Amino acid sequence: MTRVSPHPKHFLSDKVEHFTESVIRDMTRQAMQHGAVNLAQGFPDFPAPAEIKRAAEEAIAADVNQYAITWGAKNLRAAVARQMKQWQGIDVDPEKEVVVCCGSTEAIVATLLAVCNQGDEVIIFEPFYENYGPDSIISGAKPRFVSLRPPPASQGVRGGEWTFDELELRQAFQPQTKAIVVNTPNNPTGKVFSRKELELIRDLCVEYNVLAITDEIYEHILYDGARHISIAALDGMRDRTITINGLSKSYAVTGWRVGWAVAPPTITNAIRKVHDFLTVGAPAPLQEAGAAALSLPPSYYDELAKRYRNCRDRLIPSLEKAGFRCYRPQGAYYVMTDISAFGFANDVEFAAHLVKEIGIACVPGSSFYKHPKDGSQQVRFAFCKKPETLDEAARRLEKLRPRIVRG
Ligand code: GLN
């Protein structure tokens, strides 16, 4: 029998051709390789709250070590429903409307797999958290991007906000649109969508019969009096919204991988089926600890926001002093910056220089855009770090100089 050696791509899915590996996680690897301060991937370098670590230990000691109910431990689902009511006034039936997943990451892709058909489109604001594009492609849908525009330089660093154009958004809604992904507070821009903006999105969702998939993982990380509004709380949206959230960012446990989706019963059923066959369930003892986390008093969330505000206000001045133009975030724990003052050809070259020569890892802006050119003069820094870590970054930034362009 003659052996035919297959084309190297013969065994691969066409889908994986359409996206790359995560740039954010690659930057963490580079940070480790070069001994750099890691301001790339958004995870805290300080301890998680003692109470919730204790709850996890107790759950393991009490032998909560076998599968939880596939769609989530009862205690955690009850706590999620209670919090939705308490923070946003949304009534949720924990028996029929909650799916606990392996992180909000799984919750989003399981949701898209549960609602999308081949040929459907998903609207995504750009710059976007890098998972949304691949998630849409994996689920057979086509992403369609709508720009968030940075505030113009003339508004100064304190004044402006990232905005979108109403007409551009309206034009993105098509007969084949299945869903829009809304991420507020937003990664990477730090934008907190206003009620007026969310109402416009609501009106378009209703007019075009479209779902909202809303990633609210940074809901408690807000600054300068910004208020988080869940789109599911708006009139007309409860039945067409899937709200995604998780433990990672609110409780500094990104490695636990516990998140959830809250949706009307029919959609929840579909997500539960996908989730069951993807992962069976999220870690059982950590779900119990999650129920304890969601029972922390309101003062916990005040402290959390205050801590991150201090981190933001510690990092931004040293970035500005070094020559970055910073887009001041209203929420989440990232700052997008403009790097045009440094004279680098693009963000990837700049990030490589920063990690190797200066010893700081950031995320190249292009990884948040469909067309790399659009992010070629931007990089993102995560500031969810100890004061000492941010101070060390500030010290290292003093060595950063613009590249001399010889012409
Ligand atoms: N959400 C975090 C970030 O944007 C972590 C991303 C990840 O690696 N899952 O940096």
Residues whose N, C-alpha, C, O or C-beta is under 5 A from the ligand:
A	BS01	LIG	I24 R25 A40 Q41 G42
